[in-house]
Amino acid sequence: MKGGKPQGRRSSSAKRSSRRRSRELALQGLYQWQLTGKDATLIAAELAEGEDFTRSDVPYFRALLTGAIDEAPELESRIAPLLDRKLKELSPVERSILLLGGYELMRELEVPYRVVINEAVELAKIYGGTDGHKYVNGVLDRLAGQLREIELEAERDAPKRGEVLP
């Protein structure tokens, strides 16, 4: 990331949903916050000047950015035990993605946990290190087991497609 903006492998003209753009912008903001310590409001104002901003789900972006920053201490305390190293040893990109995904798992309950994990993995593939997406997937999968236990149980108990019930 240069200048608080991830250097993605995909052009900005690629088709992306407004929610994906919101997540990408929130990722940029979280990255910037980690490096500069700026206030979420200032970061959001700076990101609002970018060309992708109007094509994002602006309220969702603001909820993700401010929520993940405001709840960073709790999120970090939940994420840290799931890591094989200290949180501060992760790259700022992976750390930002874990905070973002962790916030969505914890507070955006209308978004299915599988969608949250998939979106985080996609962000890690685009902006993270070579195998960062695998690490993000494993950590968020374990976190979902803690934060979305009811959702996971319901999924396990639901009949599989084509399964004949007794």
N, C-alpha and C positions, 0 to 999 in steps of 0.2 A: 504494500500500500504506500503510495506516495501522496503527500499532501492530504492525508486523511481519507484517501479514496483507494479502495482495493484495485489492484491491477488485474482485472478479470481476463479470462481466456476467451470470452465471448464478446462480440460487438454489442454496442448499446442498441443496435437496430433489431436484434433478435427478439422474437416474440416472447414476452413474459407477462404473467398475470400481474394485476395491480398489487396483489398481496406479495408476490415474489419481489417486486420492485420495493415494496415497503420493507421487506426483510433485508434486501440488499442495502437500502439506505440506512436502516437501523444498524446493520453490521458496520457500515462506514462510520456511523456516529459512535458506536461502542469502541471501535478501534481508536478513533480520535480521542475519545474520553480517556481511554487507558494511557495514551501517550501524552496528552496535554493536561488532563484533569479539568478541562473546561466544563462549564455548566451545560446541562442537557438542552436548555432553552437556546443558548448561543449556538450550540452544535446544530440543533434543528433549524435555526434561522439560516445558518451557512448552507446546509444541505438543501434548503428550500430554494436556493438560487440555481441549483443544477437543472439541467434539461429533463432528467427522468422524474423529477419531483412531481410534476403535474399528472403524470401517468401512474402514480402510486396511489394506494389507499391511504390518504394523508392521516385520517384519524387513527388508523391501525399503526402506521409508522410511528406517530407520536406516542401511542400507548406502549409500543414495543421499546422504543428508545428510553423514554422516561421511566417506564416500569422496570426495565432491566437495570438501569442505573440506580434507581431508588432501592431496588431490592437486591442489589449486587451482594451485600454482605450475607444475606440469607441464602441466596443462590450459591455463592461460593462455599458456604458451610455445608450445603447439601451435595455439591459437586466434588469437593476435595476428597472425601473418603472413597470416591469411585475411581480415582486416578492412580496411576502407577508412579507418579512423581508429584512434586509440588505444583500447585496451580500456577504460580509465577514462572515456572520453568516451561510452560506451554508457550507457543508462539502467540502474539497478541491476536492474530486472526482466529486461531482455534479457541482461545479463551473467550473471545467475543462471540463466536458461534455457540459455544456452550452456554454462555450467559443468555443469549438470545433464545436458544432452544429451551433452556431451563425455565426462562420466564414464561414462554408459551405453554410449556407443560404444566406449570404451576398456576397460571392465571387465565389463560385463554382456553377454557375448558370446552368451548364450542368447536374448537379445532381438534379433530381426532389425533391421538398421539402418533399414529403412523404418518400422518401428514406433517406434523411438527418434525419428526425425525427425518423424514424424506427431504423436507425443505432444508434442514440443517446440513444434511449430507451433500445435497446439491450445492449449497453455498461453499462447503469445504472443498468440493471437487473443483469449483471455479476459482476460489480465492485462496485456498489453503495449500499446505505442502503436499508432496506426492501421495502419501498415505494418510494424510490428516482426516480424510473422510471416513476411513475405517475406524479411527480412534474416536471421532465424534459420534459415529453410529453406536459403538459399544458403550460409551459413557451415557449417552442419552437413552439408550435402550434400558440400561440399569436404573437410570433416574426415573424413567417412565414407570418402571416396576414399583417404585416407591410413591410417586405422585399421582399415578393413574391406575392404582391397583384395581379399583372397581371396574374401570373400562377394560382392563386386560382380562379380568375374570369373566366379564360378560362376553367378551370375544371368544375365550376358551370354551365357554359353556354353550355358545350358539351352535346350532347344527351347521355342518359344512354343506356347501353347495352339492346337491345330488345325494346327500346322505338321507337314508330312509329312517324315519323315527319309529321306535317300537310302538 
